[in-house]
């Protein structure tokens, strides 16, 4: 049975009305919910409740715009390309992380200063992921490694005799791996915070327009 012309015209008029309301942000809440596609189901369990899925940042150019896809060793070249495109996101935060790392280790006998240094270090790694939106975990790990190397060079300058001991070299290598893992985690969290904050700000703006 074909749809009567009157019903078809009414449906098209209703669709145009809803499109105009949606463009102005005046679409009623129940209609807006019905017009939006269903969200993908998030992760379950504790992690899903602690870190609900957050969308990618809107209005951002492709992270790999201008990257030459041809050539070998693509994973390495991709990371080098991204770090070159946004050097301050990991060099600047890496220097701050170095200050925090140095303070947390040089003032072990003063717990308050050591704790402040730890917070500064981890905060800098989170900031690396916040500003390195192209690939937050990569920028966090790069900031951590850079900051750690700064501290190692400083320690070698101040106490070069310690680097002759095999156990000290092993400790330095272990701390380097630990810092890289910490930077990866902190950078991921910083990127997640930025995406989540952007999503919440957009939701609040839509609610304000509806009022």
KETORTOR-910996 format. One record per residue: x, y, z of N, C-alpha, C in turn; residue in one letter. Coordinates in steps of 0.05 Angstrom, whole numbers, plus 5000, padded with zeros to 4 digits. Layout:
N
XYZXYZXYZa/...
//
This chain:
211
501749765000500050005000501850255000x/501450444982503050674980502250885001x/504151045009503651255029502151485016x/499951575029498451795017500152045014x/499752204993501452444989501352635013x/498952655026498752835048500552755071x/500652495077502352395098505352435091x/506052385066508852425058509752715061x/507952895053508653185055508953265084x/507153155101507353225130509953115142x/510752875134513152765144515652935136x/515653025111517853185102517853455117x/515553575122515353825136516353795165x/515653565177516553515205519553475206x/520653345186523553305185525053565182x/523853745165525154005161524954175187x/522654145201522354295226524454205247x/524853945249526753845269529553915261x/530153925235532854005227533454295234x/531454465231531754745238532154775268x/530554635284530854645313533554545322x/534454325310537054205317539354395310x/539154535288541254725280541454955300x/539055035312539155255331539655155360x/539754895363540054775390537554775406x/535154805393532654815407531054565406x/532354345397530854095394530153985422x/527653915427526953805454528653565461x/529053535486530953325496530153045486x/527552985487526752715479527152685449x/526652895433527052875404529952855397x/531653015412534453005406535652735412x/534752615434535752345440534952145419x/532452175408531551995388533052035362x/533852285356535152335330538052265330x/539352235354542152165355542451865352x/544551775338545051485335545751365362x/545051115367545650995393548650975397x/549451045421552351035428553350755429x/555850725422557050455424557250375453x/556750125458556950025485559750045496x/559950155520562650195531563649945544x/566149975555567249745569565749685594x/565549445601564249365626566149345648x/565149285672566849245695567749505708x/569649485726570649715741571949925723x/573549845704574850035687572850195670x/570750065662568650205646567250415663x/566950365689565650565706567550785713x/570150725717572150925724572751105700x/572950985676573651135652571651075631x/569251205632567251165611568451265584x/567551135562568651205536568351505530x/570551625520570451905513571151935483x/569652105469570052135440572752275434x/573552265409575952405400575352705401x/577552865401577253155402575953255375x/573953425377572753525352574353745340x/573853795314575054025300578154015301x/579253785300582153755299583053635272x/585153735261586153615235587153335240x/587253175219588352905222591252905233x/591752735252594352735266596652685246x/596152525226598252445207597952595180x/596752835181596552995157599353075148x/600053015123602653075112604752865116x/604052645128605952425132606252265107x/608752195101609352035077609051735084x/607051615073606451335079608451145067x/609851225046611751045033614251025049x/615550805046618150765060617950555082x/620250455090620250245111619950355139x/619850175159619750255187617550455193x/615150405183612950595187612350655216x/612250455235611650525263613550725275x/616150695268618150875279617851155267x/617451155240617251415227614751565235x/612551425241610151545250610651685277x/611951555295612451675322614351915320x/616351885303618152105300616752345287x/614952295268613452505255611752655274x/610352505291608552635311610152795331x/612352695341613952845360615153095348x/615953085323617053315310614853535306x/612453445301610253635296609453795321x/609953685345609053815369611153775391x/613553905387615753845405615353955434x/614054185436613754305463612054125481x/610253965469608453795485610053595501x/612453505492614053315507616653425517x/617853615503620353735513619853915537x/617854085535617254265557616354115582x/614453935578613453775601615653585611x/617353495593619553325601621453455620x/622053715615623753865633622453895661x/619853945661618453965687618453695701x/618053485686618153215698620953155709x/623053255696625753225706626153355733x/625053595736625253745761623753585783x/621353485777619953325796621353065803x/622452925783623852675788626352725805x/627752935799630152995814629453065843x/627353215847626553285874625553045890x/624152865877623152625891625352435899x/627652445886629952275892632052405909x/632452665904634652805919633752875947x/631252885953630252955980628752735992x/629852495991628552266003628252296033x/630252426045630052466074628052676082x/626952826063624953026069622352946055x/620652796068618352676054616552886040x/616153116052614353316041615353406013x/617953476012619053565987619053335966x/619753095975619752865957616952815946x/614952845963612152805954611353015934x/612153265939611453475920612853425893x/615353335894616753265870615353045854x/614352845868612852635854610352735841x/608852915855606453025843607153195819x/609353355820610153515798610853345774x/612353135779613152955758610752825744x/608952715759606652575747604752775734x/604453015746602853225734603953305707x/606653325705607853395679607253185658x/607352935666606852715647603852715638x/602052785656599252805648598953045629x/600353265635600253495617601353425589x/603353255587604353175561602153035545x/600652865557598352745543596152935536x/595753135553593653335549594353505524x/596853595522597653765499598453595475x/599353355479599953185456597553025447x/595553165438592953045431593152845408x/595252875392595552695369595852405377x/597352355398597652085409598652115438x/596752145457597552225485599552035498x/599151775496600951595509603751615499x/604051665473606751705461608151945472x/606652165474607752415484608452395514x/606852245529607452205557609952045561x/610251835545612651665547615151825538x/614851985517617152135507617952345528x/616052475541616652675562618052535585x/617152295593618452155615621252075609x/621751975585624451885577626252125575x/625352345563626952585561627652695589x/625752715606626252815633628152635648x/627852375645629652185658632552215648x/632852255622635552285611636852545621x/635252755625636253005636637352955664x/635852805680636752755708639252575708x/639352385690641752205688644152365681x/643952545661646252715653647052895676x/645153005691645753175713647153015735x/646252765741647452595761650252515753x/650652465728653352385718655252625721x/654252865716655953105719656753155748x/654853105766655353165795656952935808x/656352685802657652455815658452255793x/660452305777661152115756662251855766x/663351855791664451605801662451385805x/659951455810657851255815657251085790x/657751195766657051055742658950825736x/661050795751662850575747661850315760x/659950345779658950105793656749975776x/657049705774655149555758652349565769x/652049555795649349565807647949835802x/649550045801648350315796647350325767x/648850215749647950215721645350055718x/645249825732642749665731640349825742x/640849975764638750135776637850355757x/639650475743639050685724637250575701x/638050335691636550205669633750135679x/633450035703630849965713629150215717x/630350425727628750675731627950795704x/629650755683628850855657626350715646x/626350455649623950295640621550375656x/621950405682619650485700618550755692x/620350945687619451215679617951215653x/618951055633617551035608614750925611x/614450725628611750605633610050805647x/611150955666609651155681608751375662x/610551455644609851665624607651575605x/607751325597605651215580602951225593x/602851145619600351155634599451445638x/601251615647600451895652599552035627x/600951985604600152115579597452015570x/596951755572594251655565592151785581x/592651815608590651925625590152225619x/592352375612592052645605590352685579x/590852515559589252525535586352455541x/585852265558583152185565581752415579x/583152545598581952775612581052995593x/582853045574582153265555579753195538x/579552955528577252875512574652875529x/574952775554572652775572571653055579x/573553235584572853505591571453645567x/572453595543571253705519568353605516x/568053345521565353235518563453355539x/564353385564562553495585561953795579x/563953945568563454225561561354245539x/561554065519559554075498556753995508x/556553805527553953735538552753965554x/554454105569553454335585552554555566x/553954595544553154805525550454735512x/549954485506547454405495545154445515x/545654375540543654415561542954705565x/545054885563544555165566542855275544x/543455185519541855275496538955185499x/538454955510535654855512534155025533x/535555125553534155295573533355565561x/
//
